[in-house]
Amino acid sequence: MTQPGVILTILAPKQIENRLIDAVLDHGPIAASGFTSREVNGHGSAAVYRSVAEQVRARTRLVEITIATTEANADSLIAQIADALPGQLITYYLCPLIRAGVIA
């Protein structure tokens, strides 16, 4: 198995969580190696508030997916998500991974 070389973090509106997870699971190598997801809140002037309630609370609900993978798999998944979920204001970060392992 190829060692992961990057961390891909994806942030998307909570409303499309199931569709986004389905798109990630449709990517064979990512589905085989696994990933994590969780609900987070976005804050700040760059946040896109989708309701008056979010504006009043000054936070927007997002889903965050984190994946340790290869750069090629990350690039492929980003393209696949762009095709499957256009116009959804999905943000991603791709960062180098120095080391990964399991402590048994």
Secondary structure, 3 states (H helix, E strand, C coil): CCCCCEEEEEEEEHHHHHHHHHHHHCCHHHHHHCCEEEEEEECCCCCCCCCHHHHHHCCEEEEEEEEEECHHHHHHHHHHHHHHCCCCCCEEEEEECCCCCCCC
